Amino acid sequence: MSQWDPNDPNNPYNQQQNQWGQQDQYQQGQYQQGQHQQGQYQQQPNQYPEQGQPWQQGGQQPWEQAQQQQAPQQGQPWQQQGGQAWGPQPAMQSAAFGQSAYQQGYNETFGDASNAMPGAVATLGVNERVQFLRKTYLHLFGAITAFAALEFLFLWQKSPLFDAITVPILKTVFGGSRFVWLAFLGAFVAVGWFAERWAQSDTSVSKQYMGLGIYVLAEAIIFIPLLAIAQYASAKAGSSINIIAVSGIITMALFAGLTATVFISKKDFSFMRGALSMGAMAAMGIIAASIFIGFDLGLLFSAAMLILAGGYVLYYTSKVLHYYRPGQHVAASLALFSAVALMFWYVIRIVMELSGR
């Protein structure tokens, strides 16, 4: 038999051809199997959403963009474990998280400052806001202390101010026409308006303190007739209750409670401005009518005015937290002092009415 006989199984050439044929069939089988797997992959793209997305969109999204979209998902375990994550994305998220936590803590302490006026202390940092509040309430305490000291000097009979100021005022108010008291109130309103404008000055610190000092002095003078009546009534009846002292304690308790309400609730009471303005105008009209006609205002009017004074405490405290600018702590303390003085006035009247004086 010839060595080239194709039917001879012992022919080396035929054995090599059989090996090549089996190898071709094996490779062809692997190729078909790969084609089959690729077909399954194309039929089930949802199983590989991250890898199949660039081909499914027909090349509309580059491979680099697909890798960038996958990067935050790959970096999350590192961020959760506290390790160093690759790329700038984790650092940006960490900074954003820190700023968010700081803003949340700031709002929880002082209230939301998103509605604050531009340039107000509420838009600044915590240190600036704490310093402003400290200065405001220290000046308020100083104004109340100065008011109490002046009233003591005005009502103490051994004081030189008693003969120089208190006695002429009492003779003018109680010995003259009832319209004198109306002029007295009008002068006080005018002086208070100018003092408030000076206290809000942004150019002169000395002018701010001058405005606050003049307003405290004006309040002390206008309180002389009312406090003299309360002092005389308590001494005449021989009562152990000091109307002025009791009224002062009640006023401070009410002021502290209303202030705590604003600080704890962090609510902005600036919406009360219109109602308070209308209430003040109505009160001035009723007071003027009582002077012209000659009727007594009574306990009900005093209670209504006490509510109005409480509304002013809420309103001015909200302004302190949200609307005053740096350097306006003197004006803020003057506004709060005016509300405290108004409350003190009508607390005295209510205590006198209830005690039968």
C-alpha positions in Angstrom: 0.0 0.0 0.0 1.3 3.5 -0.8 2.3 5.8 2.0 0.0 8.4 0.4 -3.1 6.1 0.6 -5.7 8.2 2.2 -7.5 5.1 3.6 -4.4 3.8 5.4 -4.8 4.5 9.2 -1.1 3.9 9.8 -0.1 6.6 7.4 1.7 9.4 9.4 0.3 12.0 7.1 -3.3 10.8 7.7 -2.7 10.8 11.5 -1.5 14.4 11.4 -4.5 15.4 9.3 -6.8 13.8 11.8 -5.2 15.7 14.7 -5.5 19.0 12.8 -9.1 18.2 12.1 -9.9 17.4 15.7 -8.2 20.6 16.8 -10.2 22.6 14.2 -13.4 21.1 15.5 -12.4 21.9 19.1 -11.7 25.5 18.2 -14.8 25.7 16.2 -16.8 24.3 19.1 -15.3 26.9 21.4 -16.1 29.6 19.0 -19.7 28.5 18.7 -19.9 28.3 22.5 -18.6 31.8 22.7 -21.1 33.0 20.1 -23.9 31.2 22.1 -22.7 33.0 25.3 -22.6 36.3 23.6 -26.1 35.8 22.3 -27.3 35.1 25.8 -25.5 38.2 27.0 -27.2 40.3 24.3 -30.6 38.8 25.1 -30.2 39.5 28.9 -28.7 43.0 29.1 -30.3 43.7 32.5 -28.0 41.2 34.2 -25.0 43.4 33.4 -26.3 47.0 33.5 -23.0 48.7 34.2 -20.9 46.9 31.6 -23.6 46.8 28.9 -24.6 50.4 29.1 -22.0 51.8 26.7 -22.8 49.3 23.9 -26.5 49.4 24.4 -26.5 53.2 23.8 -24.6 52.6 20.6 -21.5 54.4 21.7 -23.3 57.6 22.7 -21.6 57.5 26.1 -17.8 57.1 26.2 -16.1 54.6 28.2 -14.5 57.3 30.4 -17.9 58.7 31.4 -19.1 55.2 32.3 -16.1 54.7 34.5 -16.7 58.1 36.2 -20.3 57.1 36.9 -19.1 53.8 38.4 -16.5 55.6 40.5 -18.8 56.9 43.3 -20.2 53.4 43.6 -16.8 51.9 43.9 -15.7 54.6 46.4 -18.7 54.2 48.8 -17.2 51.2 50.8 -14.1 53.2 51.4 -16.1 56.2 52.5 -18.2 54.1 54.9 -15.1 52.5 56.4 -13.4 55.8 56.9 -10.4 55.0 54.7 -8.9 57.3 52.1 -11.0 57.1 49.0 -9.4 57.8 45.6 -10.1 60.9 43.6 -11.6 64.3 44.6 -15.2 63.1 45.0 -14.9 61.8 48.6 -13.2 65.0 49.8 -15.9 67.1 48.3 -18.6 65.0 49.9 -16.7 65.3 53.3 -16.6 69.1 53.0 -20.2 69.2 52.1 -21.1 67.0 55.0 -19.1 69.2 57.4 -20.8 72.4 56.2 -24.2 70.8 56.4 -23.6 69.6 60.0 -22.3 73.1 60.9 -25.4 74.8 59.4 -27.7 72.3 61.1 -26.1 73.0 64.5 -26.2 76.7 63.8 -29.9 76.6 63.0 -30.7 74.5 66.1 -28.9 77.0 68.3 -30.2 80.3 66.9 -32.9 79.4 64.4 -33.1 79.4 60.6 -31.2 82.4 59.2 -32.3 81.8 55.6 -34.9 84.7 55.8 -32.5 87.1 57.5 -31.7 90.4 56.0 -28.5 90.7 54.0 -25.7 91.9 56.2 -27.5 91.0 59.4 -25.7 89.3 62.3 -27.8 86.2 61.7 -25.9 85.6 58.4 -22.5 85.6 60.2 -20.8 82.9 62.2 -21.6 81.7 65.7 -18.9 83.8 67.4 -20.2 87.0 65.9 -23.7 86.2 66.8 -22.9 85.3 70.4 -20.9 88.5 70.8 -23.8 90.6 69.5 -26.3 88.9 71.8 -24.0 89.4 74.8 -23.5 93.1 74.0 -27.2 93.7 73.4 -28.3 92.1 76.7 -25.5 93.7 78.7 -26.5 97.1 77.4 -30.2 96.3 78.3 -29.1 95.3 81.8 -27.2 98.6 82.0 -30.2 100.6 80.8 -32.5 98.9 83.4 -30.0 99.5 86.2 -29.6 103.2 85.2 -33.4 103.6 85.1 -33.8 102.1 88.6 -31.0 104.3 89.9 -32.6 107.5 88.5 -36.0 106.5 89.9 -34.5 106.1 93.3 -32.9 109.5 93.1 -36.1 111.1 91.8 -38.3 109.6 94.6 -35.9 109.8 97.5 -36.9 113.0 99.4 -33.3 113.6 100.6 -32.0 113.6 97.0 -31.3 116.9 95.4 -33.1 115.7 92.3 -36.3 115.3 94.4 -36.7 119.1 94.9 -35.2 120.1 91.6 -37.2 117.7 89.2 -39.8 115.5 91.0 -41.7 118.2 92.9 -42.1 120.6 89.9 -43.3 117.7 87.7 -45.8 116.5 90.3 -47.2 120.0 90.7 -47.5 120.5 87.0 -49.2 117.1 86.3 -51.6 117.0 89.2 -52.1 120.7 89.9 -52.7 121.9 86.3 -55.0 121.1 83.5 -55.5 117.5 82.3 -54.2 118.5 78.9 -50.8 119.0 80.5 -50.5 115.3 80.8 -51.3 115.0 77.1 -48.5 117.4 76.2 -46.2 115.5 78.6 -46.9 112.3 76.7 -46.4 114.0 73.3 -43.1 115.3 74.4 -42.0 111.9 75.5 -43.0 110.3 72.2 -41.0 112.9 70.3 -37.9 112.6 72.5 -38.2 108.8 72.2 -38.3 108.9 68.4 -35.2 111.1 68.1 -33.4 109.0 70.7 -34.1 105.8 68.7 -32.8 107.4 65.5 -29.6 108.4 67.2 -29.2 104.9 68.7 -29.4 103.4 65.2 -26.6 105.6 63.9 -23.9 103.7 61.9 -21.4 106.6 61.8 -21.0 107.6 65.5 -20.8 105.3 68.5 -21.1 108.3 70.9 -24.3 109.3 69.2 -25.7 105.8 69.7 -24.9 105.9 73.5 -26.3 109.5 73.6 -29.6 108.2 72.2 -29.8 105.4 74.6 -29.0 107.6 77.6 -31.6 110.3 76.6 -34.3 107.6 76.1 -33.6 106.1 79.6 -33.7 109.6 81.1 -37.0 110.3 79.4 -38.5 107.1 80.6 -37.4 107.8 84.1 -39.0 111.3 84.0 -42.3 110.1 82.6 -42.5 107.4 85.2 -42.3 109.9 88.1 -46.0 110.6 88.5 -47.0 106.9 88.3 -44.4 105.7 90.7 -45.1 108.6 93.1 -48.8 107.5 93.2 -47.8 103.9 93.8 -45.4 104.8 96.5 -47.8 107.2 98.3 -50.7 104.6 98.1 -48.5 101.9 99.7 -47.3 104.1 102.5 -50.8 105.6 103.2 -52.4 102.1 103.5 -49.6 100.8 105.7 -49.4 97.7 103.5 -46.4 95.5 103.7 -46.5 94.9 100.0 -44.3 97.2 98.0 -46.2 97.8 94.7 -43.2 99.0 92.8 -41.0 96.1 93.9 -43.7 93.5 93.2 -44.4 95.1 89.8 -40.7 95.0 88.9 -40.5 91.3 89.8 -43.6 90.4 87.7 -42.2 92.5 84.8 -38.8 90.7 84.8 -40.5 87.3 85.0 -42.8 88.1 82.0 -39.9 89.4 80.0 -37.7 86.4 80.8 -40.5 84.0 79.8 -41.2 85.8 76.5 -37.5 86.0 75.7 -37.1 82.3 76.4 -40.1 81.6 74.1 -38.4 83.2 71.2 -35.0 81.5 71.8 -36.4 78.1 72.4 -39.0 78.0 69.6 -36.6 79.9 67.2 -39.7 81.4 65.6 -39.6 84.7 63.8 -42.3 87.0 65.2 -41.5 89.9 62.8 -44.9 89.2 61.1 -46.5 90.9 64.2 -45.2 94.4 63.1 -48.5 95.5 61.4 -50.7 94.3 64.3 -48.5 96.0 66.9 -48.4 99.3 65.0 -52.2 99.3 64.7 -52.5 98.4 68.4 -50.2 101.2 69.4 -52.1 103.7 67.3 -55.4 102.6 68.8 -54.0 102.8 72.3 -52.8 106.4 71.7 -56.2 107.3 70.4 -58.0 105.8 73.5 -55.5 107.6 75.8 -56.1 110.9 74.1 -59.9 110.4 74.2 -59.8 109.6 77.9 -57.9 112.9 78.5 -60.3 115.0 76.4 -63.5 113.3 77.7 -62.3 112.5 81.2 -63.1 108.8 81.6 -61.0 106.2 83.5 -59.2 103.7 81.3 -59.7 100.9 83.8 -58.3 97.4 84.3 -59.4 96.0 81.0 -57.4 98.6 79.0 -54.3 98.0 81.2 -54.6 94.2 80.5 -54.9 94.9 76.8 -51.8 97.2 76.9 -49.9 94.5 78.8 -50.6 92.1 76.0 -49.4 94.7 73.5 -46.2 95.1 75.5 -45.7 91.3 75.5 -46.1 91.4 71.7 -43.4 94.0 71.4 -41.0 91.9 73.5 -41.5 89.0 71.1 -41.1 91.3 68.0 -38.0 93.1 69.2 -36.4 89.8 70.4 -36.9 88.3 66.9 -35.3 91.4 65.4 -32.3 90.9 67.6 -32.0 87.4 66.4 -32.6 87.9 62.7 -32.4 91.6 61.5 -30.0 93.8 63.4 -26.6 94.4 61.8 -23.2 94.2 63.6 -22.6 97.4 65.6 -26.4 97.9 66.2 -26.4 96.3 69.7 -27.1 99.8 71.3 -30.2 100.2 69.1 -31.3 96.6 69.9 -31.0 97.2 73.6 -33.0 100.4 73.3 -35.8 98.6 71.5 -35.9 95.9 74.2 -35.8 98.5 77.0 -38.8 100.4 75.5 -40.8 97.1 75.5 -39.8 96.4 79.1 -40.7 99.9 80.2 -44.1 99.7 78.6 -44.8 96.4 80.3 -43.6 97.7 83.7 -46.0 100.7 83.4 -49.1 98.6 82.9 -48.1 96.0 85.4 -47.9 98.7 88.0 -51.4 99.9 87.0 -52.8 96.3 87.2 -51.2 95.7 90.6 -52.6 98.9 91.9 -56.1 98.1 90.5 -56.1 94.6 92.0 -54.8 95.8 95.4 -57.6 98.4 95.6 -55.3 101.3 95.7 
